[in-house]
Amino acid sequence: MKTNFKIVLFAVIAAVSVSAANAQTYTNFIRQTQFPTGVVWDASVISSGTQLSPLAIDPGGASFELWTVKSTPLTSYLLNSKFVGTYIPLAWSYVVSEDPYETIPRTRADRPFWVYIYISGLLNGATDPVPSKSVKLLRHVQSYGAGGTGIVLDRSLATLFSTSTVNVNGWYVTNINLSSIPGADRSKIRGEERFSVYSQADYQAPELQLTAQTIQVWPVATSTVTGITSGAIIKGAMPTVTVNLTDLYPDSRVYAKAYPGAANINTTGTVVPGSAVIIYETIPQNRILTLNDWNRVVTDDGVWTVDIMTATPFGTERLSTFTFTVDRTIKLNGAVTSSD
């Protein structure tokens, strides 16, 4: 009985999220902790599939944590966790955002996300043990701080944002419109939210985490432009313009587009040569964009606009814009006279 239980439960834990890590960049392992003895065993796992638990499940149950470790920079991430026992309910959880990035769920400070939790195995008999009748749902929030990336983060310092108790099996779905990570400027928060399910404590095992999912939240990108001001009149060559880009989303593309007329985000325009920046990272990036060869784009006199655009998993948006007037026409004032 113990062996069969061990195989089934380990198949469940090994199948959750382990395929999310890229074998060339990440290594994966599962940490098994026995109760009530506290014995800990780490087992390496491949990016997909199942394998037997290295230790048999004791009567007090066992917890399983699925970790992935990135080599450069050396960073570890807890992807999921499970606790299994003789009468402890089962729980599964996952977080979905508009960003399809597979390794770690992530989103932006101004975007929604969804939390899915499934509970099974809850009992309701008069003689059933207390831990078999209910579980606790917890939501923690934690800021990375200004410029933080979550590396070497003490997650025990996370703030408990909300808690509830459920005693009915089934799905629990939560729509989070905006993250609750603390921060004065809500567009610039950076940190993570953790959603977990805990068992109730009893005489054999303490309160333990049955499952948990974390989502990273990154700030909204901003840009500032120097070298030209809106309303400027350009009579000669186009000036060198510097664009400071801050907090570019880890998966994003930035470019400058120029077009005749007043600012209109829906105008297609022409991409300024050399203005494209492609970001494919795990954390937000800062960049400096220089426009110094764009006379061939602004070809005619009149009002022109340049938009600094970014394309992310959430759509294409304008970071900043400036409008100017080109007046290169040479005007001569004089008179023509003749004498006999």
Secondary structure, DSSP 8 states (H G I E B T S, - for coil): -HHHHHHHHHHHHHHSSGGGS-TTTEEEEEEEEETTT--EEEEEE-SS-----SS---TT-EEEEEEEEETTTTEEEEEEEEEE-SS--EEEEEEE-S---SSS-EEETTS-EEEEEEEE-----TTS-GGGT-EEEEEEEEE--TT--STT--GGG-EEEEEEEE-S-EEEEEEESS-----SSGGG--EEEEEEEEE---SSS-S-EEEEEEEEEE---EEEEES--TTEEE-SS---EEEEEEEE-SEEEEEEEEEESS--TT---EE-TT--EEEE-SS-EEEEEEE---TTT--SSEEEEEEEEEEETTEEEEEEEEEEEE--------------
